Amino acid sequence: IIYGTDMQRSEALDRLLGIETLEKIFRSIPLKKVEDELLKIQSEIDIINARLGREEPLDGLMEALEKYKGEFFEIEEKIKEKERILSEYRDELKKLKEKERDYEKIREKEIALKAEIAQLKKRLKSLEREVPEENFGVLIEKMRSLMASALREVMAYKDLEEIEKLELSQVDLDFIFQIFREKLKKVEIALENMNEEALDINYQLASQRNHYNNLKHRLADLEAKLYTLERDYNIYKSLTKKFGTRAEIRKKIEKLEIELGKIDNLVRLHACINNLGKHVVKTYIKKGEAICPVCETKINEEVLNRIKEKTSAPKEEIFDREKIMKDLEELRKAYLKLGELEEKILEMKELENEKNRLARELDEVSSSIEELEDMISGIDFKISKISNLVTSVSSLFSKLTRVREIAELRKELKAKKQELDRVLREAIEIEFDKNYYDIIEEKYYTTLHEYNNLDSRLKKLNLNIENLKEKIAYIQELMNKKMKLKKKAARLSALRDDLIEIKAAFREIQSSIRRTVVKRIIEKMNDLFQQMYVHPDFSELTIRIRDAKFRREGREYERSVYEILAKRTRDGKWIPALKKMSDGQKRIVILSLLTALFKLSPHNASFIILDEPTPSIDYECRKAMIKMLAKIEGIDQVIIATQDESFRRIVQDEPAALIYKLEHGKEGARIEVLR
């Protein structure tokens, strides 16, 4: 009530005032549901009207249906007439059909024979153009001669003997052709074997040529390397001529290294003497006297001059050392170079041996290539000769085959002509008028076409009639549905009006009860407020009721809300108590309201329970509240739960007051009676 919204506060007060049940009944009245159903029905009616608007008028459809039915009966009569005529033509054609079958069979034979004769003539003419007239026996003898030559070339002497002994005039032609085919096949097999042999030799020749080329490349590479190594060999000869062999150079190097050691010792000795002399001269110049550090003799001017002469550098020995160093360096380089060149000379000798071996192998491969080339030349010649013979034999054999085919075709052509004459005689013997048959058949099919057209029109009319019936039934169904929906809408509209009146009555009852109850509460609430609130700034309370609009579950509706006002003493102005007053003042206002409700509401409760009822309320108001509660009629007991110690002082003077202290420890809750 203190901290809720206007809606929450009003609903809470309605529950306390007993008006909540009326509000629930008011909200449960299904006015919105009825209105939604009315809108839904109207929408369905609009849809039906739209569908009816797209359809043709019902009267026009009924007229079209009657027209289609009339046409349907007329066409049915025409069809019956066509069926009678078709039956007559069908019987006549049946009689003619029996003769036509025999006639058509003979005609088919005639056409087939003429086609076969034309094909035979065409084939015969083509063969006669390709093969000129020639004696068959002469061609057979040519064939035997060519076949004998081919068998001789492939060394098939047994087959050759068989061909030569063959008596062509006494042997069947098919047998001769068979013999020649067998022998030709053997020659072709022998030729194929020779081709394979030639192919193998060609493979060997190609391999040898490839090997020959590889050897030539390797020999050229060796000669190039030997050419490079010959220059190194000339350098080797020049170095040995100038310095000697490596062993001789080594001895010279050792000798020069000994001489260089001697010179280095002599130079070190001169350096020591020079350093010693310089030290003595420096001491003499500095002190005016000096003692020889070797013999400890006192140095005079004469000795000092001799020391100066001796301290000059040994130029001759240094010059000899530089010359020896130069010679030694030159000999060492020559020694190393000769070592490198000796390895290359060894490599050159190995390459020369390899070159000689490759040259020998190259000669051998060259001889092998020449032999293979001779072999392949001979085989190619023989293959060419046999191939020509095989081609000639095959050509002659083909010619013989055509000559034989010409004779057979002439014989077959004669037989076909005789058969055609017999078929033509049979056709004359059958009494069948093709023209009369064609006329009857044409009339039959013309009548049948007319019958089919009429039948098609009849089916189309039947389909149109069915479609019209469906459309008429559909429109009638829509109109019936529309009528039912209008009746339903009228009933719902009447129900809606009744519900509106009922809701208005409920709202009026609510307002009346609310005003009556609030009027009684205000009087009692002010009496209690004035007893509890001991300060002079506010003197009176009131409750006003106003109508407000709220939205819940997507729908806006009106309801009454409560405003609690307090009258300010200094200017007599009414202010919103729950918005302008302090928290303590608000609690006193609400306690006054709830206590007034408690006193006015029928109940059998003889006690009041309060849990921390006075936070933010000053001591004087608390004291006034306790006194006020103690005076309420019908209340035997007031129970207050609080942590505020000031209540002990307030109730101290009340003889019937009991004070308990509740504590929580390890052993659980403990209650102590303080009074």
Summary of the structure (lengths in Angstrom):
residues: 675
radius of gyration: 73.6
end to end distance: 35.2
largest distance: 183.5
contacts: 1792
relative contact order: 0.10
helix: 78%
strand: 9%
